[in-house]
Amino acid sequence: MPSQRVYALTICAYRKEGMSEDDYHSYLSEHHAKLVKTHLVKAGIVSYTMTHNTTETKQMLQQIFGHFPEGHTASYDCFIQIIFKDVKDYIRVKDDPYYQDVIFPDHVNFADPARTVFVTGWVETHIADGLLT
């Protein structure tokens, strides 16, 4: 019986130096995501999401947790998560000429690769669409 487990590549991303927060988030959502999402679907990727971590949303942490040291607030500008059933699915994405010729070179327009961090792991879903799983 095949595994029901899915895996995630999580990219903890920073915008390139000199780029405004608004320009960064707009570029990711309105340009880069359009380059990426159709390509991911063709490779069998399950999900592709962005969590925009802005000055405004970082302030929500005080509402949630009250006052706590600034060091506990993640400074990344965005968390991108790509969910796949098999790592080979994502490897196919990266090995494809479209990724190499179009998607990867686009990173120079918005990303700070020296500070970006990558994480992989399996995903457990305990609540989906408001329902226990």
Steps between C-alpha positions, in 0.01 A plus 500: 500500500648840401576751773241770569773727632569826321813710528570870499777722377471816708693804382559767765566791271636852521453770239800639321672801651343831402163352400200634690275263690199586280696454176633165620163355594336633184775356282474158664121484474443668166803391299710218647207282611360515147829364364508221757153364565415347160844341487448345845159357408648334191756327725235362736565741787218485756505856636684833467439771758655826614471646848585868475673612820466879490551778750123503547460125550798484737305736729227236527738297716462753780123454482542124508774465762525835674835664559799274443859556387543608137739210445208261488346667197620350172652766279450319168293688244316193371461129561441302182383144536496241223332169588578183308438126528850399396823699498548387140202717404682813617830387353320477163390862551857619558649291219255626240640754250209738572604519866863550407436755223201695637419438868846483656638809323196699619623472861756774435208744468377458859695251715793520739648150455777553755246527784230264372458175695352169377328232706358162400281266696179302495166666558235388747154650461280486810231746391404569136224735389392536862459125548704250699693263278 
